[in-house]
């Protein structure tokens, strides 16, 4: 049975063997293990469902009028 220290040593050896081009992806993956939200997003199934016309129209409307004059306190529900 591997101890935590021996598993860490093994992990360090594996990291040293990762090709340079893959280091950023490995780092991103390891960082996601520290953040429960990021980890949940990584585990979530891919949303491959096409957007409906209603959804596309809502995005277009939101981009056309970003409502830049809304105070932050109102956005946060305090206004």
NUGU-329045 format. One line per 5 residues: number of its first residue (from 1); for each residue y, z, x of N, C-alpha, C. Coordinates in nm, 3 decimals. Layout:
N
NUM = Y Z X Y Z X Y Z X | ...
***
This chain:
79
1 = -0.119 0.000 0.085 0.000 0.000 0.000 0.125 0.000 0.088 | 0.216 -0.091 0.057 0.338 -0.101 0.135 0.438 0.006 0.094 | 0.504 0.062 0.193 0.611 0.157 0.164 0.740 0.079 0.142 | 0.840 0.147 0.091 0.969 0.082 0.071 1.023 0.030 0.203 | 1.012 0.110 0.308 1.062 0.066 0.439 0.988 -0.057 0.490
6 = 0.856 -0.059 0.474 0.782 -0.175 0.523 0.811 -0.299 0.437 | 0.835 -0.281 0.307 0.871 -0.394 0.222 1.008 -0.448 0.262 | 1.101 -0.358 0.297 1.233 -0.403 0.342 1.221 -0.482 0.472 | 1.138 -0.435 0.563 1.117 -0.506 0.689 1.059 -0.646 0.662 | 0.962 -0.651 0.573 0.902 -0.779 0.537 1.007 -0.872 0.475
11 = 1.091 -0.817 0.390 1.197 -0.894 0.327 1.295 -0.949 0.432 | 1.330 -0.866 0.530 1.417 -0.912 0.639 1.354 -1.029 0.715 | 1.225 -1.021 0.740 1.155 -1.130 0.810 1.158 -1.258 0.727 | 1.138 -1.243 0.596 1.144 -1.360 0.509 1.283 -1.420 0.508 | 1.385 -1.336 0.503 1.522 -1.386 0.504 1.553 -1.464 0.631
16 = 1.500 -1.417 0.742 1.522 -1.486 0.870 1.458 -1.624 0.873 | 1.360 -1.647 0.788 1.289 -1.775 0.786 1.347 -1.874 0.685 | 1.442 -1.831 0.604 1.500 -1.919 0.502 1.586 -2.025 0.571 | 1.569 -2.152 0.535 1.653 -2.257 0.594 1.801 -2.231 0.563 | 1.887 -2.267 0.656 2.031 -2.239 0.644 2.089 -2.292 0.513
21 = 2.044 -2.407 0.468 2.097 -2.464 0.344 2.062 -2.380 0.221 | 1.955 -2.300 0.230 1.911 -2.220 0.116 1.964 -2.077 0.119 | 2.033 -2.039 0.226 2.083 -1.901 0.237 2.179 -1.866 0.123 | 2.274 -1.952 0.086 2.363 -1.915 -0.025 2.288 -1.889 -0.156 | 2.188 -1.969 -0.185 2.110 -1.948 -0.308 2.032 -1.818 -0.302
26 = 1.976 -1.788 -0.184 1.902 -1.663 -0.168 1.995 -1.543 -0.184 | 2.113 -1.555 -0.127 2.210 -1.445 -0.139 2.249 -1.424 -0.285 | 2.277 -1.533 -0.354 2.314 -1.524 -0.495 2.204 -1.459 -0.577 | 2.080 -1.499 -0.550 1.968 -1.440 -0.623 1.956 -1.290 -0.595 | 1.964 -1.252 -0.468 1.952 -1.110 -0.433 2.066 -1.029 -0.494
31 = 2.187 -1.084 -0.493 2.299 -1.014 -0.553 2.277 -0.995 -0.703 | 2.214 -1.092 -0.766 2.191 -1.081 -0.911 2.098 -0.965 -0.944 | 2.013 -0.927 -0.850 1.924 -0.814 -0.875 2.000 -0.681 -0.882 | 2.121 -0.680 -0.826 2.203 -0.559 -0.827 2.288 -0.547 -0.953 | 2.303 -0.656 -1.026 2.389 -0.659 -1.144 2.303 -0.687 -1.267
36 = 2.289 -0.589 -1.355 2.199 -0.608 -1.471 2.242 -0.722 -1.563 | 2.371 -0.748 -1.574 2.417 -0.858 -1.659 2.378 -0.991 -1.596 | 2.404 -1.005 -1.467 2.368 -1.128 -1.396 2.217 -1.150 -1.402 | 2.141 -1.045 -1.386 1.996 -1.057 -1.392 1.950 -1.102 -1.531 | 2.012 -1.047 -1.634 1.977 -1.086 -1.771 2.010 -1.234 -1.794
41 = 2.123 -1.278 -1.739 2.160 -1.419 -1.754 2.061 -1.510 -1.682 | 2.015 -1.468 -1.566 1.916 -1.548 -1.492 1.784 -1.558 -1.568 | 1.749 -1.451 -1.639 1.621 -1.448 -1.711 1.628 -1.516 -1.848 | 1.750 -1.539 -1.895 1.768 -1.598 -2.029 1.719 -1.742 -2.029 | 1.661 -1.785 -2.140 1.616 -1.924 -2.146 1.735 -2.019 -2.144
46 = 1.714 -2.136 -2.089 1.817 -2.237 -2.082 1.852 -2.284 -2.222 | 1.980 -2.291 -2.252 2.024 -2.341 -2.382 2.034 -2.492 -2.373 | 1.928 -2.559 -2.415 1.927 -2.705 -2.406 1.950 -2.771 -2.541 | 1.995 -2.691 -2.637 2.024 -2.744 -2.769 2.158 -2.816 -2.766 | 2.163 -2.934 -2.821 2.287 -3.012 -2.824 2.392 -2.941 -2.910
51 = 2.519 -2.955 -2.869 2.628 -2.897 -2.948 2.645 -2.976 -3.076 | 2.676 -2.905 -3.183 2.701 -2.972 -3.310 2.841 -3.029 -3.310 | 2.869 -3.117 -3.404 3.004 -3.173 -3.417 3.105 -3.062 -3.446 | 3.063 -2.965 -3.522 3.151 -2.851 -3.555 3.186 -2.773 -3.427 | 3.088 -2.750 -3.341 3.113 -2.679 -3.216 3.205 -2.759 -3.124
56 = 3.180 -2.889 -3.114 3.266 -2.975 -3.032 3.409 -2.975 -3.082 | 3.426 -2.979 -3.215 3.560 -2.978 -3.274 3.629 -2.844 -3.246 | 3.555 -2.734 -3.251 3.613 -2.603 -3.223 3.659 -2.592 -3.078 | 3.582 -2.647 -2.986 3.621 -2.648 -2.844 3.746 -2.731 -2.826 | 3.749 -2.849 -2.887 3.867 -2.936 -2.877 3.991 -2.866 -2.932
61 = 3.977 -2.798 -3.046 4.090 -2.727 -3.106 4.137 -2.612 -3.016 | 4.045 -2.542 -2.957 4.082 -2.430 -2.869 4.152 -2.480 -2.743 | 4.105 -2.592 -2.689 4.169 -2.647 -2.569 4.306 -2.707 -2.600 | 4.322 -2.761 -2.720 4.449 -2.822 -2.759 4.556 -2.717 -2.783 | 4.520 -2.599 -2.828 4.616 -2.493 -2.857 4.564 -2.363 -2.797
66 = 4.586 -2.341 -2.668 4.533 -2.221 -2.603 4.604 -2.093 -2.644 | 4.706 -2.103 -2.729 4.778 -1.985 -2.780 4.827 -1.898 -2.666 | 4.899 -1.958 -2.573 4.950 -1.886 -2.457 5.053 -1.781 -2.490 | 5.106 -1.782 -2.612 5.209 -1.686 -2.648 5.154 -1.559 -2.713 | 5.025 -1.541 -2.713 4.965 -1.421 -2.771 4.968 -1.310 -2.667
71 = 5.032 -1.197 -2.698 5.038 -1.086 -2.602 4.899 -1.034 -2.569 | 4.882 -0.993 -2.444 4.752 -0.942 -2.400 4.708 -0.823 -2.483 | 4.801 -0.739 -2.523 4.765 -0.622 -2.603 4.703 -0.664 -2.737 | 4.749 -0.778 -2.792 4.691 -0.827 -2.917 4.552 -0.883 -2.893 | 4.534 -0.951 -2.782 4.403 -1.006 -2.748 4.302 -0.892 -2.733
76 = 4.347 -0.784 -2.672 4.258 -0.668 -2.652 4.241 -0.585 -2.779 | 4.309 -0.621 -2.886 4.295 -0.550 -3.013 4.383 -0.428 -3.023 | 4.488 -0.422 -2.943 4.577 -0.305 -2.946 4.715 -0.343 -2.998 | 4.724 -0.459 -3.058 4.859 -0.501 -3.097 4.873 -0.537 -3.240
***
